[in-house]
Amino acid sequence: ARQGAEAVEATMSGMNQIRSRVETIAQTILGLAEQTQAIGVIMTTVSELSDQSNLLALNAAIEAARAGEQGKSFAVVAQHVRELAERSKAAAQQVRDILAEIQKATNAAVMVTEEGAKGVEQGVKLAAQAGQLIHRIAREVESGAQANIQMAAAAQQQMVGMEQIGQAMSNIQQATAQALASTRQAERAAQDLHTLAQQLQQTVAVYRL
């Protein structure tokens, strides 16, 4: 029972450590979710800048076309700016998609972590209940052991008492035997006295004649 109590206490300690780690993981995941949201905001800004750059590049291309031959080089630059803006927008969209997947995974991880925390909490409660039960069993077993020790001591005392009673009975038997022998000796002495009395009577009777 004591070993069981120690095992339960070790289990409770381990469950508490697991609970602490799960809480740490949950906090880390929540922090990651917040960072993901911040990145999403930044990507929104990048997308807006891409749209503005694309619009500016389109206006620049129009102005370059109006300028004619002198605006050709400027039109080439505007085209490159427009392409870069479109690439930036596409990249921003890809980052958004990736962030959406990360957000889904983060939400799922948060749910799993919460379920794990609930399971750990339930395990801690069950371990605590088991610990209380085993401690109570240990106390009862210890009380039973003490009662057994007391019963053994009482039995030992009874054994000593029985031995003393046996010794007393033996002494009584010896005293009875001695008394019986003394009674027989007294009986023989009485018979001898009776015989002597009869002889005296016979002797006295002779003298009377």
C-alpha positions as CSV (number, residue, x, y, z in Angstrom):
1,A,0.0,0.0,0.0
2,R,2.9,2.4,0.8
3,Q,4.5,1.6,-2.6
4,G,1.2,2.2,-4.3
5,A,0.9,5.6,-2.6
6,E,4.4,6.5,-3.6
7,A,3.6,5.4,-7.2
8,V,0.4,7.5,-7.3
9,E,2.3,10.5,-5.9
10,A,5.0,10.0,-8.6
11,T,2.2,9.8,-11.2
12,M,0.6,13.0,-9.9
13,S,3.9,14.7,-10.1
14,G,4.4,13.5,-13.7
15,M,0.9,14.6,-14.6
16,N,1.5,18.0,-13.2
17,Q,4.7,18.3,-15.2
18,I,2.7,17.3,-18.3
19,R,0.0,19.8,-17.6
20,S,2.7,22.5,-17.2
21,R,4.2,21.6,-20.5
22,V,0.8,21.4,-22.3
23,E,0.0,24.9,-20.9
24,T,3.4,26.1,-22.2
25,I,2.7,24.6,-25.7
26,A,-0.7,26.2,-25.7
27,Q,0.8,29.6,-24.9
28,T,3.3,29.1,-27.7
29,I,0.6,28.2,-30.2
30,L,-1.4,31.2,-29.2
31,G,1.6,33.4,-29.7
32,L,2.2,31.8,-33.1
33,A,-1.4,32.5,-34.0
34,E,-1.0,36.1,-33.0
35,Q,2.1,36.4,-35.1
36,T,0.3,34.8,-38.0
37,Q,-2.4,37.4,-37.8
38,A,0.2,40.1,-37.7
39,I,1.8,38.7,-40.8
40,G,-1.6,38.6,-42.5
41,V,-2.1,42.3,-41.8
42,I,1.4,43.0,-43.3
43,M,0.4,40.9,-46.4
44,T,-2.7,43.0,-46.8
45,T,-0.6,46.1,-46.8
46,V,1.8,44.6,-49.3
47,S,-1.2,43.6,-51.5
48,E,-2.5,47.2,-51.3
49,L,0.9,48.6,-52.2
50,S,1.1,46.2,-55.2
51,D,-2.3,47.4,-56.4
52,Q,-1.2,51.0,-56.1
53,S,2.1,50.2,-57.8
54,N,0.2,48.5,-60.6
55,L,-2.1,51.5,-60.9
56,L,0.9,53.9,-61.0
57,A,2.7,51.8,-63.6
58,L,-0.4,51.8,-65.7
59,N,-0.7,55.6,-65.5
60,A,3.1,55.9,-66.3
61,A,2.6,53.7,-69.4
62,I,-0.2,55.9,-70.5
63,E,1.9,59.0,-70.1
64,A,4.8,57.4,-71.8
65,A,2.6,56.5,-74.8
66,R,1.5,60.2,-74.9
67,A,5.1,61.3,-74.9
68,G,5.8,59.2,-78.0
69,E,9.3,58.3,-79.0
70,Q,10.8,60.1,-75.9
71,G,8.6,58.1,-73.5
72,K,9.6,54.6,-74.8
73,S,12.3,54.0,-72.2
74,F,9.9,55.2,-69.5
75,A,7.2,52.9,-70.8
76,V,9.7,49.9,-70.4
77,V,10.4,50.9,-66.8
78,A,6.6,51.3,-66.1
79,Q,6.1,47.8,-67.6
80,H,8.7,46.3,-65.3
81,V,7.2,48.1,-62.3
82,R,3.8,46.7,-63.3
83,E,5.2,43.1,-63.6
84,L,6.8,43.5,-60.2
85,A,3.6,44.7,-58.7
86,E,1.7,41.8,-60.1
87,R,4.4,39.4,-58.8
88,S,4.2,41.0,-55.4
89,K,0.5,40.7,-55.4
90,A,0.7,37.0,-56.4
91,A,3.3,36.4,-53.8
92,A,1.2,38.1,-51.2
93,Q,-1.7,35.9,-52.2
94,Q,0.4,32.8,-51.8
95,V,1.6,34.0,-48.4
96,R,-2.1,34.6,-47.4
97,D,-3.0,31.0,-48.5
98,I,0.0,29.7,-46.5
99,L,-1.1,31.8,-43.5
100,A,-4.6,30.5,-43.9
101,E,-3.3,26.9,-43.7
102,I,-1.1,27.8,-40.8
103,Q,-4.1,29.4,-39.1
104,K,-6.2,26.2,-39.6
105,A,-3.4,24.1,-38.2
106,T,-2.9,26.5,-35.3
107,N,-6.6,26.4,-34.5
108,A,-6.6,22.6,-34.7
109,A,-3.5,22.5,-32.5
110,V,-5.2,24.8,-30.0
111,M,-8.2,22.5,-29.8
112,V,-6.0,19.4,-29.4
113,T,-4.0,21.2,-26.7
114,E,-7.2,22.2,-24.9
115,E,-8.5,18.6,-25.1
116,G,-5.1,17.4,-23.9
117,A,-5.1,19.8,-21.0
118,K,-8.6,18.6,-20.1
119,G,-7.4,15.0,-20.3
120,V,-4.4,15.8,-18.1
121,E,-6.6,17.6,-15.6
122,Q,-8.9,14.6,-15.5
123,G,-5.9,12.4,-15.0
124,V,-4.7,14.5,-12.2
125,K,-8.1,14.3,-10.5
126,L,-8.2,10.5,-11.0
127,A,-4.7,10.2,-9.7
128,A,-5.5,12.3,-6.7
129,Q,-8.6,10.2,-6.0
130,A,-6.5,7.0,-6.3
131,G,-3.9,8.5,-4.0
132,Q,-6.5,9.3,-1.4
133,L,-7.9,5.8,-1.7
134,I,-4.5,4.1,-1.4
135,H,-3.6,6.4,1.5
136,R,-6.8,5.3,3.3
137,I,-6.0,1.6,2.5
138,A,-2.5,2.1,3.8
139,R,-3.9,3.6,7.1
140,E,-6.3,0.7,7.4
141,V,-3.6,-1.8,6.7
142,E,-1.3,-0.2,9.2
143,S,-4.2,-0.1,11.8
144,G,-4.8,-3.8,11.0
145,A,-1.1,-4.5,11.4
146,Q,-1.1,-2.8,14.8
147,A,-4.2,-4.7,15.8
148,N,-2.5,-8.0,14.8
149,I,0.5,-7.0,16.8
150,Q,-1.8,-6.4,19.8
151,M,-3.6,-9.7,19.2
152,A,-0.3,-11.5,19.0
153,A,0.8,-9.9,22.3
154,A,-2.5,-10.8,23.9
155,A,-2.1,-14.4,22.6
156,Q,1.4,-14.5,24.0
157,Q,0.1,-13.3,27.3
158,Q,-2.6,-16.0,27.2
159,M,0.0,-18.6,26.4
160,V,2.0,-17.5,29.4
161,G,-1.1,-17.6,31.5
162,M,-2.0,-21.1,30.3
163,E,1.5,-22.2,31.1
164,Q,1.2,-20.8,34.5
165,I,-2.2,-22.5,34.9
166,G,-0.6,-25.7,33.7
167,Q,2.2,-25.3,36.2
168,A,-0.4,-24.6,39.0
169,M,-2.4,-27.7,38.0
170,S,0.8,-29.8,38.1
171,N,1.5,-28.4,41.6
172,I,-2.1,-29.2,42.6
173,Q,-1.7,-32.7,41.3
174,Q,1.5,-33.2,43.2
175,A,-0.1,-31.7,46.3
176,T,-3.1,-34.1,45.8
177,A,-0.8,-37.0,45.4
178,Q,1.1,-36.0,48.5
179,A,-2.2,-35.6,50.4
180,L,-3.4,-39.0,49.2
181,A,-0.2,-40.6,50.3
182,S,-0.5,-38.8,53.7
183,T,-4.1,-40.0,53.9
184,R,-3.1,-43.6,53.2
185,Q,-0.3,-43.3,55.9
186,A,-2.9,-42.0,58.3
187,E,-5.2,-44.8,57.4
188,R,-2.5,-47.4,58.0
189,A,-1.7,-45.6,61.3
190,A,-5.3,-45.7,62.3
191,Q,-5.5,-49.4,61.4
192,D,-2.4,-50.0,63.5
193,L,-4.0,-48.1,66.4
194,H,-7.1,-50.1,66.0
195,T,-5.1,-53.3,66.1
196,L,-3.3,-52.1,69.2
197,A,-6.6,-51.2,70.8
198,Q,-8.0,-54.6,70.2
199,Q,-4.8,-56.2,71.6
200,L,-5.1,-54.0,74.7
201,Q,-8.7,-55.0,75.1
202,Q,-7.8,-58.6,74.9
203,T,-5.0,-58.1,77.4
204,V,-7.3,-56.2,79.8
205,A,-9.8,-59.0,79.5
206,V,-7.2,-61.5,80.6
207,Y,-6.5,-59.5,83.7
208,R,-10.1,-59.2,84.6
209,L,-10.4,-62.9,84.7
